[in-house]
Amino acid sequence: MTRLPQTTIDRLKQLPRVASVWEGDRRPVNGLVEEDSNPWSRTDQGDHSDCILWVDSGQGTVRGITMVSSSSGYAPIVRTLIQAIESPQSSLPPARPKKIVVRDREIQFYLRGAIQGLDIEVDYAPELPLIDELFNALQQASRMEEAELPDRYGNAMIDQAMEIWELGPWHSLNEQQVIAIELNAWDIETLYVSVLGMGGVEYGLLMYRTLDSLKQFRDRVLMGQQSPKQMQEAFLEQDCLFVNFELLEDSPSGGPFAALGWANAAPDAVDPIFGSIHPLEGLRSQLADEEGAIFLVAMEALQRFLTKHRSRLEKPPYPALQGSYRIPNPEKSHAPALKVTVKTLPEVTEELLEQTENAIGDDDEVLTFPTLRDDYVPEGSIILLTQIQRSWLDLVKRDPVVAYVDNPDRPLPNQATLPAVIIQTSRPKAKTLIQNLRQAQGVKAICFNPGRDPFNGTSFELGLLQTGDGELHLFAEYDDGPGPDQQHLARWEQWQKASQGCCAVVITSGITGQAKGNPSIKDIVGVFEARHRAPADLNLPPLLLQYAAEWE
């Protein structure tokens, strides 16, 4: 049992001892408290999920509060208690309590040993009324900030958004290929639509109320390295409506592979998230009836336009197209239909492209950035970061049915297991992927490169395959914060060091059967030996999410 140093005990015992009882607890907050907006957060571990509270039950005051990772142990509870004693919140005077009460037996036993010598009684109670009240207040505040769609249009908005999702405009358009929707209703003349998703990471529509707002935001993003605070400020200065598609994933069943690695499955469902951003009111998820009507009309007009012109939009150069549509007015069922004009803006698109090229033109590394693609790994594939038995590789290498490509630069080390990126898909798609990789001169390297989403300030790491022709291929995205993603990447780092950087890309079938998420040796269709490389080895800078498509 770890105990406080005697010098710390002597220092704390010099503080006055009060007769009050303090309550202490640690509970998951599930995003209820954001680190950037929480003045009490004293940790720097990223996105935290547990809140530790120490409150004076007699005075009803919070003396200590800290946000910590849910994976941390009991030590932060003691650290927060010391903070509550020596440096309490709200300018309260330093003091030692006579007794502290917790509702977890393990925490009680840990505290008894850790603070032994402070003359503080550590008691247990099944309920902590004051802390219960504080957390209930947090939950109610969180519910108030959840997205609220207009009762009148909410279901229709979700249905219309799902039709946009099925249409997949990001397969045809990148975020610089702007489309104008002329409404001339609800005090809006034109919405300028930028489509997110061609980079394969985040999907949605940004519908700017002015073209100047779109350009100004891009100016801020292209200024170069900025702090998260600066990016947040730029984000909140936009003037737009938006719908983002949150991907909902189901992890595949466990098994030999799942026990060693992690499955990053394609989304089984999506949840459309609507909102508004304005420089004077920031981000808002509670939408008025009028805004719901705007969404319905704009999405319907955009869907009709894209359905008609999709084939032409997929072929460069960006064409000048226009269409006018009669859209029913959601607010007035008996009123004449609204005439909505939708058109592409090739000149604006060319201006934005030139703006991007000018912004990156001073950076030689960016100018030589290799091609980044996301069209090799089949949509819906399951990605596993795991280890594979060396004996399996030796067996399939002799199997004439399996496509096996050696790494001519470095033979695999003689060890029992090797790190592997497993891509599980259907057998026909697996064969197509193998053919494409062979035509690209095989897999040269596997790399995990940091990136950032300037629209919400989040960061992530992208799993990339480098083929022999120098191109990069996206195979997965991983959260850059405490949680399973970083744990699995840390394991990968350990595995590749143990194998001297040798690894493999294993392509398997069986995604629709019992082997889904748990392929066996008979499901292996192809193997490419490869090397793990750090971003610096490949001269890769951190990536900006919305410009991924322009690096092609």
C-alpha positions in Angstrom: 0.0 0.0 0.0 1.4 3.4 -1.1 1.3 5.9 1.8 1.8 9.7 1.9 5.4 10.8 2.7 5.9 11.7 6.3 6.9 15.2 5.3 3.5 15.6 3.6 1.7 14.3 6.6 3.6 16.7 8.9 2.7 19.6 6.6 -1.0 18.8 6.4 -1.3 18.3 10.1 -0.3 21.9 10.6 -3.6 23.0 9.1 -6.6 23.5 11.3 -8.9 20.5 11.8 -12.6 21.2 11.4 -15.5 19.1 12.7 -17.3 18.9 9.4 -17.8 15.7 7.4 -16.7 15.6 3.7 -18.2 13.4 1.0 -15.9 12.0 -1.7 -16.7 10.0 -4.8 -15.6 9.2 -8.3 -18.1 8.8 -11.1 -18.2 8.6 -14.9 -19.5 11.8 -16.5 -19.8 10.6 -20.1 -18.9 13.9 -21.6 -21.1 16.0 -19.2 -18.1 18.2 -18.3 -15.8 19.4 -21.1 -12.1 19.9 -20.2 -11.8 23.2 -22.2 -14.8 24.7 -20.4 -14.1 23.3 -17.0 -12.0 25.7 -14.8 -11.5 23.1 -12.2 -9.8 20.6 -14.5 -6.2 20.2 -13.5 -5.1 17.3 -15.6 -3.6 17.2 -19.1 -4.5 13.7 -20.2 -6.9 14.6 -23.0 -10.6 13.7 -23.1 -11.4 12.5 -19.5 -14.4 10.4 -18.5 -14.4 10.3 -14.7 -15.0 13.1 -12.2 -13.6 13.1 -8.7 -15.5 15.3 -6.1 -14.8 16.2 -2.5 -17.5 18.3 -0.9 -18.1 19.6 2.6 -21.5 18.2 3.5 -22.0 20.6 6.4 -21.5 23.8 4.3 -22.7 22.3 1.0 -19.6 23.5 -0.8 -17.3 21.9 -3.3 -13.7 21.7 -2.0 -12.0 19.7 -4.7 -12.9 18.5 -8.2 -10.7 16.8 -10.9 -11.3 15.2 -14.2 -9.3 12.0 -14.8 -9.1 9.1 -17.3 -11.4 6.3 -16.4 -8.5 3.9 -16.6 -6.5 5.6 -13.9 -6.3 4.0 -10.4 -7.1 5.3 -6.9 -4.2 7.7 -6.6 -6.1 10.7 -8.2 -8.7 10.4 -5.4 -6.0 11.0 -2.8 -4.5 13.9 -4.9 -7.9 15.6 -5.1 -8.4 15.2 -1.4 -5.0 16.9 -0.7 -6.1 19.6 -3.1 -9.4 20.0 -1.1 -7.4 20.3 2.1 -4.6 22.6 1.0 -6.0 24.5 -2.0 -9.8 24.2 -1.9 -12.1 25.7 -4.5 -14.0 28.9 -4.2 -11.4 30.6 -2.0 -12.3 28.4 1.0 -9.7 28.3 3.8 -7.4 25.3 4.0 -8.5 22.8 6.6 -8.5 19.1 7.5 -11.8 17.3 8.0 -12.6 15.2 11.0 -14.1 12.5 8.9 -14.5 11.7 5.2 -17.2 9.4 3.8 -17.1 7.4 0.5 -19.6 4.9 -1.0 -17.0 2.4 -2.4 -15.5 -0.1 0.0 -12.3 -0.5 -2.1 -11.8 3.3 -2.1 -12.4 3.3 1.7 -9.7 0.7 2.3 -7.3 2.4 -0.1 -7.8 5.8 1.7 -7.3 4.3 5.1 -3.9 3.1 4.2 -2.8 6.1 2.0 -3.7 8.9 4.5 -2.8 7.0 7.6 -1.3 9.4 10.1 -3.5 12.4 9.2 -6.0 11.7 12.0 -8.9 11.6 9.5 -11.6 9.0 10.0 -12.5 7.2 6.8 -16.1 5.9 6.8 -18.4 4.2 4.3 -22.0 5.1 3.4 -24.1 3.5 0.7 -25.4 6.9 -0.4 -23.9 10.3 -0.6 -26.9 12.8 -0.9 -25.0 16.0 -1.6 -22.8 14.4 -4.4 -25.9 12.7 -5.8 -27.5 16.1 -6.0 -24.5 17.6 -7.8 -24.3 14.9 -10.4 -28.0 15.0 -11.0 -27.6 18.7 -11.7 -24.8 18.0 -14.2 -26.9 15.4 -16.0 -29.9 17.8 -16.3 -27.6 20.5 -17.7 -26.3 18.0 -20.2 -29.7 16.9 -21.3 -30.7 20.6 -21.9 -27.8 21.0 -24.3 -28.6 17.9 -26.4 -29.8 18.5 -29.9 -33.5 19.4 -30.1 -35.2 19.2 -33.4 -38.4 21.1 -34.0 -41.3 18.8 -33.0 -43.1 19.7 -36.2 -40.3 18.7 -38.6 -37.9 16.4 -36.5 -38.9 13.1 -38.1 -39.0 14.5 -41.6 -35.5 16.1 -41.1 -34.0 12.7 -40.1 -35.7 10.9 -43.0 -34.4 13.5 -45.4 -30.9 13.3 -44.0 -30.9 9.6 -44.3 -31.8 9.9 -48.0 -28.8 12.2 -48.3 -26.6 9.6 -46.6 -27.8 6.9 -49.0 -27.0 9.2 -51.9 -23.5 9.8 -50.6 -22.6 13.1 -52.2 -19.0 12.9 -50.8 -18.3 10.2 -53.4 -18.7 12.9 -56.0 -17.8 16.1 -54.4 -15.0 17.4 -52.1 -15.4 20.3 -49.7 -14.0 22.9 -52.2 -16.6 22.1 -54.9 -19.2 24.5 -53.6 -22.9 24.2 -54.5 -25.3 27.2 -54.2 -28.9 26.7 -53.1 -31.0 29.8 -53.9 -33.9 29.8 -51.5 -35.1 33.4 -51.3 -37.2 32.5 -48.3 -36.9 32.8 -44.5 -34.6 35.8 -44.8 -32.0 33.6 -46.7 -31.2 34.3 -50.3 -28.6 31.6 -50.9 -27.0 28.8 -48.9 -23.5 27.8 -50.0 -23.0 24.1 -49.4 -19.6 22.4 -48.8 -19.7 18.6 -48.6 -17.5 16.8 -46.1 -16.6 13.1 -46.4 -14.4 12.5 -49.4 -11.5 12.0 -47.1 -13.3 9.0 -45.6 -13.3 10.2 -42.0 -16.2 12.6 -41.3 -19.4 13.0 -43.3 -21.8 16.0 -43.5 -23.0 19.1 -45.1 -22.0 22.7 -44.2 -24.6 25.1 -45.5 -23.1 28.6 -45.1 -25.5 31.6 -45.0 -22.9 33.7 -46.8 -20.1 33.0 -49.2 -17.8 35.3 -47.2 -18.2 33.1 -44.1 -17.1 30.1 -46.0 -14.0 31.9 -47.4 -13.1 33.4 -44.0 -13.2 30.1 -42.3 -10.9 28.6 -44.9 -8.6 31.5 -44.5 -8.3 30.7 -40.8 -7.8 27.0 -41.4 -5.0 27.6 -43.9 -3.1 30.0 -41.8 -0.9 27.2 -40.6 -0.2 25.7 -37.2 -2.7 27.0 -34.6 -3.6 26.1 -31.1 -6.8 24.2 -30.3 -8.2 27.4 -28.8 -7.5 29.3 -32.0 -9.2 26.6 -34.1 -12.2 26.6 -31.7 -12.5 30.4 -32.2 -12.4 30.0 -36.0 -15.0 27.3 -35.8 -17.4 29.4 -33.8 -17.0 32.4 -36.1 -18.7 30.5 -39.0 -22.2 31.4 -40.1 -23.8 28.2 -41.2 -26.3 25.4 -40.7 -24.9 21.9 -40.6 -25.8 18.3 -40.6 -23.1 15.8 -39.6 -23.5 12.0 -39.7 -22.3 10.3 -36.6 -21.1 6.8 -37.3 -22.4 4.1 -35.0 -20.2 1.0 -34.8 -20.7 -2.5 -33.5 -17.7 -4.4 -32.5 -17.5 -7.9 -34.0 -17.6 -11.0 -31.9 -14.5 -12.1 -30.0 -12.1 -14.8 -30.9 -8.4 -15.5 -31.4 -7.9 -12.3 -33.4 -10.2 -10.2 -31.3 -8.4 -11.2 -28.1 -5.2 -9.9 -29.5 -6.3 -6.9 -31.4 -9.2 -4.6 -32.1 -11.9 -4.5 -34.7 -12.7 -1.3 -36.4 -15.8 -2.2 -38.3 -17.6 -0.1 -40.9 -20.6 1.7 -39.5 -23.8 -0.4 -39.1 -25.9 2.8 -38.6 -25.6 6.5 -38.7 -27.2 9.3 -36.6 -27.7 12.7 -38.3 -26.8 15.6 -36.1 -28.2 19.0 -37.0 -27.1 22.4 -35.7 -26.4 26.0 -36.3 -23.3 28.2 -35.9 -23.3 32.0 -35.8 -20.5 34.4 -34.8 -22.7 36.1 -32.2 -24.3 33.0 -30.6 -21.8 30.2 -31.2 -22.8 26.6 -31.7 -26.5 25.9 -31.2 -28.3 22.5 -31.4 -31.8 23.7 -30.5 -33.4 24.5 -33.8 -36.5 26.6 -34.4 -39.4 25.6 -36.7 -38.2 28.0 -39.3 -34.7 26.4 -39.4 -36.2 23.0 -39.6 -38.2 24.1 -42.7 -34.9 25.5 -44.2 -33.2 22.2 -43.7 -36.1 20.2 -45.3 -36.3 22.4 -48.4 -32.5 22.7 -48.9 -31.8 19.0 -48.5 -34.7 18.1 -50.9 -33.5 20.4 -53.6 -29.9 19.2 -53.1 -31.0 15.6 -53.4 -32.9 16.2 -56.6 -29.9 18.1 -58.1 -27.3 15.4 -57.2 -29.5 12.6 -58.3 -29.8 14.1 -61.8 -26.3 15.3 -62.3 -24.2 12.8 -60.3 -22.5 11.2 -63.2 -21.3 14.6 -64.6 -20.1 15.7 -61.1 -17.9 12.7 -60.8 -15.8 13.6 -63.9 -13.4 16.5 -63.8 -13.3 19.3 -64.4 -16.0 20.6 -62.1 -18.9 21.5 -64.5 -21.2 24.5 -64.6 -24.7 22.9 -63.8 -28.0 24.4 -62.8 -31.4 23.1 -61.9 -34.7 24.6 -60.6 -37.2 22.7 -58.5 -40.6 23.2 -57.1 -40.4 22.2 -53.4 -43.5 22.2 -51.1 -43.4 24.8 -48.4 -43.3 22.8 -45.1 -44.8 25.7 -43.1 -47.7 26.3 -45.5 -49.2 23.2 -47.0 -51.7 25.1 -49.1 -49.3 27.8 -50.3 -47.6 27.7 -53.7 -44.5 25.6 -53.9 -41.1 27.3 -53.5 -39.0 27.7 -56.5 -35.5 26.7 -55.5 -32.5 26.9 -57.8 -29.4 24.7 -57.3 -26.2 25.3 -59.2 -22.5 24.6 -59.1 -20.0 27.4 -58.6 -16.9 26.4 -60.7 -15.3 29.9 -60.4 -15.6 29.8 -56.6 -14.2 26.3 -56.5 -11.3 27.4 -58.6 -10.7 30.3 -56.3 -10.7 28.0 -53.2 -8.4 25.5 -54.9 -5.9 28.3 -55.7 -6.2 29.6 -52.1 -5.3 26.2 -50.8 -2.3 25.8 -53.2 -1.0 29.3 -52.3 -1.3 28.5 -48.6 0.7 25.3 -48.8 3.1 26.6 -51.5 5.7 27.8 -49.1 6.1 24.4 -47.5 8.4 22.1 -49.5 7.3 19.1 -47.5 3.7 19.7 -48.4 4.5 20.2 -52.0 6.0 16.8 -52.2 3.3 15.1 -50.2 2.4 11.7 -51.7 -1.0 10.8 -53.0 -3.5 9.9 -50.3 -6.4 7.6 -51.3 -9.3 5.9 -49.6 -10.6 3.8 -52.5 -8.5 0.6 -52.1 -9.8 -0.8 -48.8 -13.4 -1.9 -49.6 -16.2 0.0 -47.9 -17.6 -2.0 -45.0 -14.3 -3.9 -44.3 -13.4 -4.9 -40.8 -9.9 -3.8 -39.7 -8.0 -5.6 -37.0 -4.8 -4.5 -35.3 -3.5 -7.8 -34.0 -0.7 -10.4 -34.0 -0.7 -13.4 -36.2 1.1 -16.7 -35.7 4.3 -17.0 -37.7 3.3 -20.7 -38.3 0.2 -19.5 -40.2 2.3 -17.3 -42.5 4.6 -20.2 -43.2 1.7 -22.4 -44.1 -0.2 -20.0 -46.4 3.1 -19.0 -48.0 3.2 -22.5 -49.5 -0.4 -22.5 -50.5 -0.7 -21.7 -54.2 -4.3 -20.4 -53.7 -3.1 -17.6 -51.4 -1.4 -14.5 -52.8 1.7 -14.0 -50.8 4.1 -11.1 -51.5 7.5 -11.1 -49.7 9.3 -8.1 -48.5 12.5 -8.1 -50.5 14.2 -5.6 -48.3 13.9 -7.4 -45.0 13.0 -11.1 -44.2 10.6 -11.7 -41.4 12.3 -12.4 -38.0 12.2 -15.9 -36.6 9.6 -15.3 -33.8 6.3 -16.9 -32.8 4.1 -14.0 -33.6 4.2 -10.9 -35.8 2.1 -7.7 -35.8 -0.5 -7.6 -38.6 -3.1 -5.3 -40.0 -6.0 -7.6 -41.0 -8.5 -6.4 -43.6 -11.6 -8.6 -43.6 -14.0 -8.3 -46.5 -15.8 -10.5 -49.0 -13.8 -12.9 -51.1 -14.4 -11.0 -54.4 -13.5 -7.7 -52.8 -10.5 -9.3 -51.2 -9.2 -10.4 -54.6 -9.8 -7.0 -56.1 -7.9 -5.4 -53.3 -5.0 -7.8 -53.7 -4.9 -7.1 -57.5 -4.9 -3.3 -56.8 -2.1 -3.6 -54.3 0.0 -5.8 -56.6 -0.5 -3.3 -59.4 0.7 -0.6 -57.0 3.9 -2.6 -56.4 2.8 -4.2 -53.1 2.7 -2.8 -49.6 5.9 -1.0 -48.6 5.0 0.3 -45.2 2.4 0.7 -42.5 2.2 4.1 -40.7 0.0 5.8 -38.1 0.0 9.5 -38.8 -1.6 12.3 -36.7 -4.3 14.5 -38.0 -6.8 17.1 -37.0 -10.3 18.1 -37.7 -10.4 21.9 -37.9 -14.2 22.0 -37.7 -14.4 20.7 -34.2 -10.8 20.8 -33.0 -10.5 17.1 -32.4 -7.3 15.1 -33.2 -6.9 11.6 -34.4 -4.4 9.2 -35.9 -4.9 7.7 -39.4 -3.8 4.2 -40.3 -2.1 4.3 -43.7 -0.6 1.8 -46.1 2.2 3.0 -48.3 2.4 1.1 -51.6 5.5 0.6 -53.7 4.4 3.4 -56.1 4.6 5.9 -53.2 0.9 6.4 -52.7 -0.8 6.3 -49.3 -4.0 4.4 -48.6 -6.3 5.1 -45.6 -7.4 2.0 -43.8 -8.6 3.2 -40.4 -9.0 6.2 -38.1 -8.2 6.1 -34.4 -9.1 8.5 -31.6 -6.2 10.5 -30.2 -7.2 10.4 -26.6 -7.4 8.1 -23.6 -9.4 5.0 -24.5 -9.2 1.7 -26.4 -7.8 3.2 -29.6 -4.7 4.5 -27.9 -4.3 1.3 -26.0 -4.3 -0.8 -29.1 -1.9 1.6 -30.9 0.4 1.3 -27.9 0.3 -2.4 -28.2 1.0 -2.2 -31.9 4.0 0.0 -31.1 5.3 -2.7 -28.7 4.7 -5.5 -31.1 6.5 -3.8 -34.0 9.5 -3.0 -31.8 9.7 -6.6 -30.8 9.7 -7.6 -34.5 12.3 -5.0 -35.5 9.6 -3.2 -37.5 8.6 -6.2 -39.5 4.8 -6.7 -39.9 2.2 -7.9 -42.4 -1.0 -6.9 -44.1 -3.3 -9.9 -44.1 -6.4 -9.8 -46.4 -9.2 -12.2 -45.4 -12.7 -13.2 -46.5 -15.6 -14.2 -44.3 -17.1 -10.8 -43.4 -20.7 -12.1 -43.9 -20.4 -15.4 -42.2 -19.6 -16.9 -38.8 -16.0 -15.7 -39.2 -17.0 -12.0 -39.2 -14.4 -10.3 -36.9 -12.7 -13.6 -36.2 -11.1 -14.9 -39.4 -9.2 -18.2 -39.4 -6.4 -19.5 -41.5 -8.7 -20.8 -44.1 -10.1 -17.3 -44.6 -6.7 -15.8 -45.6 -6.8 -14.7 -49.3 -3.5 -12.7 -49.4 -0.5 -11.6 -47.4 1.8 -8.7 -48.0 5.0 -8.5 -45.8 5.7 -4.9 -44.9 7.6 -2.6 -42.5 6.3 -0.3 -39.8 7.4 3.3 -40.5 7.1 6.5 -38.4 5.6 9.6 -40.1 9.0 11.2 -40.1 10.4 8.3 -42.0 7.9 9.0 -44.8 8.2 12.8 -44.5 4.5 13.1 -43.5 3.2 16.2 -41.9 0.1 16.2 -39.6 -3.0 16.0 -41.8 -5.9 18.4 -41.9 -9.1 16.4 -42.3 -11.0 18.6 -44.8 -8.1 18.8 -47.2 -7.4 15.1 -47.5 -9.1 14.9 -50.9 -7.0 17.6 -52.3 -3.7 15.7 -51.6 -4.7 13.3 -54.4 
